[in-house]
Amino acid sequence: KRVFRLAEVPEEFLGKCICDCWNELATHFDKLGERFAIETEAVEFADEDPEAQRKTWILALGPSTLRDGDYRFVAMLRARAHGRRRILRDSWVGDRLSAHVRLLLVRKASSAL
């Protein structure tokens, strides 16, 4: 079973454009034994903890596709209309990271037997 964790954006990345610091951010969490969740894992997390996305926007920054040239989209969980409706949508990652979002991480499988 996957182990999920919602992480705050590390202070050194606040205000930076996701596109510009994705690799550094991935390396930061890799050192902690975690990786970014992908879209299917975001759906799994939303089913396990439906209240989490009513509290804050959650980004799953795992591998994504390029659209319209250089625009990269990732899965984002959020709520609409005072949390009554939960949404999974693709979000362009050209925005800057803020303290208001959380990053959905997955604990990497241990290589120890």
KOLGURO-466011 format. One line per 2 residues: their letters; for each residue y, z, x of N, C-alpha, C. Coordinates in steps of 0.2 Angstrom, whole numbers, plus 5000, padded with zeros to 4 digits. Example, Ala and Ser with C-alpha at 12.3 -4.5 7.8 and 13.67 -1.06 7.14 Angstrom:
! KOLGURO-466011
as) 4972:5039:5066:4978:5039:5062:4984:5039:5066 ~ 4989:5035:5064:4995:5036:5068:5000:5039:5064
This chain:
! KOLGURO-466011
kr) 4994:5000:5004:5000:5000:5000:5006:5000:5004 ~ 5011:4996:5002:5017:4996:5006:5021:5002:5005
vf) 5025:5004:5011:5029:5010:5010:5036:5007:5011 ~ 5040:5008:5005:5047:5006:5005:5052:5011:5007
rl) 5058:5009:5009:5063:5014:5011:5070:5011:5009 ~ 5074:5014:5006:5081:5012:5005:5085:5015:5011
ae) 5088:5010:5014:5092:5013:5020:5100:5011:5019 ~ 5104:5016:5021:5111:5014:5022:5112:5009:5027
vp) 5118:5006:5027:5120:5001:5032:5122:5005:5038 ~ 5119:5004:5044:5121:5008:5050:5129:5007:5051
ee) 5132:5013:5053:5139:5012:5054:5142:5007:5058 ~ 5138:5005:5063:5140:5000:5068:5140:4993:5065
fl) 5137:4992:5059:5137:4986:5055:5141:4985:5049 ~ 5144:4991:5047:5149:4991:5042:5155:4986:5043
gk) 5156:4982:5038:5162:4977:5038:5160:4971:5042 ~ 5154:4970:5044:5152:4964:5048:5149:4959:5043
ci) 5150:4953:5044:5146:4948:5040:5139:4948:5041 ~ 5135:4948:5036:5128:4948:5036:5125:4942:5041
cd) 5128:4936:5040:5126:4930:5043:5127:4931:5051 ~ 5132:4935:5053:5134:4936:5060:5129:4941:5063
cw) 5127:4946:5059:5123:4952:5063:5116:4953:5060 ~ 5114:4948:5057:5107:4948:5054:5102:4950:5060
ne) 5102:4946:5065:5097:4947:5071:5098:4954:5074 ~ 5104:4957:5075:5105:4963:5078:5103:4969:5073
la) 5104:4968:5066:5102:4972:5061:5094:4973:5061 ~ 5091:4967:5061:5084:4967:5061:5081:4970:5067
th) 5084:4969:5073:5081:4973:5079:5082:4980:5078 ~ 5088:4982:5075:5089:4990:5074:5084:4993:5071
fd) 5082:4990:5065:5076:4993:5061:5069:4991:5064 ~ 5068:4986:5067:5062:4985:5071:5060:4991:5076
kl) 5065:4993:5079:5065:4999:5084:5062:5005:5080 ~ 5064:5005:5073:5062:5011:5069:5055:5010:5066
ge) 5052:5004:5067:5046:5002:5064:5046:5000:5057 ~ 5052:4997:5056:5053:4994:5049:5055:4987:5049
rf) 5055:4983:5044:5057:4977:5043:5060:4976:5037 ~ 5064:4970:5036:5067:4969:5030:5062:4967:5024
ai) 5063:4969:5018:5058:4967:5013:5060:4959:5011 ~ 5055:4956:5008:5056:4949:5006:5056:4949:4998
et) 5058:4944:4995:5059:4944:4988:5053:4947:4984 ~ 5047:4945:4985:5041:4947:4981:5041:4955:4982
ea) 5042:4957:4988:5042:4965:4989:5048:4968:4985 ~ 5053:4965:4984:5059:4968:4980:5057:4968:4973
ve) 5053:4963:4971:5050:4964:4964:5046:4970:4963 ~ 5041:4971:4968:5036:4976:4968:5040:4983:4968
fa) 5045:4983:4973:5049:4990:4973:5053:4991:4966 ~ 5056:4986:4963:5059:4987:4957:5054:4989:4952
de) 5048:4987:4952:5043:4990:4947:5041:4997:4948 ~ 5041:4999:4955:5039:5005:4957:5045:5010:4955
dp) 5051:5008:4956:5057:5013:4956:5062:5009:4952 ~ 5062:5008:4945:5066:5004:4942:5073:5008:4941
ea) 5074:5014:4942:5080:5017:4942:5085:5016:4948 ~ 5082:5015:4954:5085:5014:4960:5091:5009:4960
qr) 5089:5003:4957:5094:4998:4957:5100:4999:4951 ~ 5099:5004:4947:5104:5006:4943:5109:5010:4946
kt) 5108:5013:4952:5112:5017:4956:5116:5013:4961 ~ 5114:5008:4964:5117:5004:4969:5114:4997:4970
wi) 5118:4993:4973:5115:4986:4974:5110:4987:4980 ~ 5105:4983:4980:5099:4983:4985:5098:4976:4987
la) 5099:4976:4994:5097:4969:4997:5091:4969:5001 ~ 5087:4964:4999:5081:4962:5003:5082:4957:5008
lg) 5084:4958:5014:5086:4953:5019:5081:4949:5023 ~ 5074:4950:5020:5069:4946:5023:5070:4939:5024
ps) 5066:4935:5027:5066:4928:5028:5068:4924:5021 ~ 5073:4920:5021:5076:4917:5015:5077:4909:5017
tl) 5078:4906:5012:5079:4898:5013:5087:4897:5013 ~ 5088:4891:5017:5095:4889:5017:5096:4884:5011
rd) 5102:4885:5008:5104:4880:5003:5111:4877:5004 ~ 5111:4871:5002:5118:4868:5003:5120:4868:5010
gd) 5116:4867:5014:5118:4867:5021:5117:4873:5025 ~ 5122:4877:5026:5122:4883:5030:5122:4890:5025
yr) 5122:4889:5019:5122:4895:5015:5115:4898:5014 ~ 5114:4904:5016:5108:4908:5016:5108:4913:5010
fv) 5103:4913:5006:5103:4917:5000:5097:4922:5001 ~ 5098:4928:4999:5092:4933:5000:5092:4937:4993
am) 5086:4940:4992:5085:4944:4985:5090:4950:4985 ~ 5093:4951:4979:5097:4957:4978:5095:4960:4971
lr) 5094:4966:4971:5092:4970:4965:5099:4973:4963 ~ 5101:4973:4957:5106:4976:4954:5106:4977:4947
ar) 5110:4981:4944:5110:4982:4937:5117:4979:4934 ~ 5117:4978:4928:5122:4975:4924:5124:4979:4918
ah) 5130:4979:4916:5133:4982:4910:5130:4990:4910 ~ 5133:4993:4915:5132:5001:4915:5124:5002:4916
gr) 5121:4998:4919:5114:4999:4921:5109:4998:4915 ~ 5111:4995:4910:5106:4994:4905:5101:4988:4906
rr) 5103:4983:4910:5099:4977:4912:5098:4977:4919 ~ 5092:4977:4922:5091:4976:4929:5090:4969:4930
il) 5093:4967:4936:5093:4960:4938:5090:4959:4945 ~ 5086:4954:4946:5084:4951:4953:5087:4944:4953
rd) 5092:4943:4958:5095:4937:4959:5095:4935:4966 ~ 5097:4929:4968:5098:4927:4975:5105:4928:4976
sw) 5107:4931:4982:5114:4932:4983:5115:4929:4990 ~ 5121:4926:4991:5123:4923:4997:5125:4928:5002
vg) 5122:4928:5008:5123:4933:5013:5130:4932:5017 ~ 5134:4928:5015:5140:4927:5018:5145:4933:5018
dr) 5143:4938:5013:5148:4943:5012:5147:4948:5018 ~ 5152:4953:5018:5152:4958:5023:5148:4964:5021
ls) 5145:4968:5025:5141:4974:5024:5145:4979:5022 ~ 5144:4983:5017:5148:4989:5015:5143:4995:5014
ah) 5146:5001:5013:5143:5007:5012:5140:5008:5005 ~ 5142:5003:5001:5140:5003:4994:5133:5000:4993
vr) 5130:4996:4997:5124:4993:4996:5119:4997:5000 ~ 5112:4996:4998:5107:4999:5002:5102:4993:5004
ll) 5099:4994:5010:5094:4989:5012:5087:4991:5011 ~ 5083:4986:5008:5076:4988:5006:5072:4986:5012
lv) 5069:4991:5015:5065:4990:5021:5058:4992:5019 ~ 5053:4989:5024:5046:4990:5023:5043:4993:5030
rk) 5040:4998:5029:5037:5001:5035:5032:4996:5038 ~ 5032:4994:5044:5028:4990:5048:5021:4993:5048
as) 5016:4989:5048:5009:4991:5048:5008:4994:5056 ~ 5004:4999:5056:5003:5002:5063:4998:4998:5066
sa) 4999:4997:5073:4994:4993:5076:4988:4997:5079 ~ 4989:5004:5079:4984:5008:5081:4978:5008:5076
l) 4972:5009:5079:4966:5009:5075:4963:5016:5075
